[in-house]
Amino acid sequence: MIRCHPQQFAELKQMMADSIAVLEPGIRQMRGLIHFYAGEDEAVNSLTNVSVWRTLEDAKQLDTFQPMLDLGKVFVSKGATFERPIMNYTSQWEIAP
């Protein structure tokens, strides 16, 4: 999750939107990917990526995905603060339509 000051939100939101061009090719090829989402909450000046993977090991591929690590440095240089450590959850239950 990324947090920022309100005056930085619009720029970081656009950077997040643009990041799909850099991240999608590599993420799409990763083992175990089910879904990958990018989202925003302007009310709390926050951006996030949420992904769903077959296994925890599959999810942890993102920890060393160089394009994501490189983009993270750019976000930080623009004033973003990342919540660390990265949280990986295992599913307890789900509701689907």
Helices and strands as residue ranges (DSSP letters): E 2-3, H 6-18, H 20-28, E 33-41, G 42-44, E 46-53, H 56-59, G 60-64, H 66-77, E 81-82
